[in-house]
Structures are given as structure tokens and as C-alpha cells.
């Protein structure tokens, strides 16, 4: 496994990082929407 080129490993970690970033954005967006909904319910 150590004989593999580091380029493949770098690409894999890059893919994981991108996926992690996307999931983080989705979580942040859903939290923002939930907060806005709660605020609307509180005001009405």
C-alpha cells in the first residue's frame, strides 16, 4: 500500500475535503432555515 503514488492519496483526501465542505454548508443552511422558521413562529 505504501508503494502507491502520493498523487492518488492526495486526490482522495481532496475529494473527502470537498464532500465534508458540502455537508457542512448543507448543515449550516438547514440550521439557518430552522432558526428563521422558529423566529417566524415566535413573531406570529
C-alpha positions as CSV (number, residue, x, y, z in Angstrom):
1,X,0.0,0.0,0.0
2,X,3.0,2.3,0.6
3,X,4.2,1.7,-2.9
4,X,1.2,3.7,-4.3
5,X,1.9,7.2,-5.7
6,X,1.1,10.0,-3.3
7,X,-0.9,11.8,-6.0
8,X,-3.8,9.2,-5.7
9,X,-3.8,9.7,-1.9
10,X,-3.9,13.5,-2.3
11,X,-6.8,13.2,-4.7
12,X,-8.7,11.0,-2.3
13,X,-8.2,13.4,0.6
14,X,-9.2,16.3,-1.6
15,X,-12.4,14.5,-2.5
16,X,-13.2,13.9,1.2
17,X,-12.5,17.5,2.0
18,X,-14.8,18.7,-0.7
19,X,-17.6,16.4,0.4
20,X,-17.0,17.5,4.0
21,X,-17.3,21.1,3.0
22,X,-20.5,20.5,1.1
23,X,-22.1,18.6,4.0
24,X,-21.0,21.5,6.4
25,X,-22.7,24.0,4.1
26,X,-25.9,21.9,4.0
27,X,-26.0,21.7,7.8
28,X,-25.4,25.4,8.1
29,X,-28.1,26.1,5.6
30,X,-30.6,23.8,7.3
31,X,-29.8,25.3,10.7
32,X,-30.4,28.8,9.3
33,X,-33.7,27.8,7.8
34,X,-34.8,26.1,11.1
35,X,-33.8,29.3,13.0
36,X,-35.8,31.5,10.6
37,X,-38.9,29.2,10.9
38,X,-38.7,29.3,14.7
39,X,-38.3,33.1,14.6
40,X,-41.4,33.4,12.3
41,X,-43.5,31.1,14.7
42,X,-42.3,33.2,17.7
43,X,-43.3,36.5,16.0
44,X,-46.7,35.2,14.8
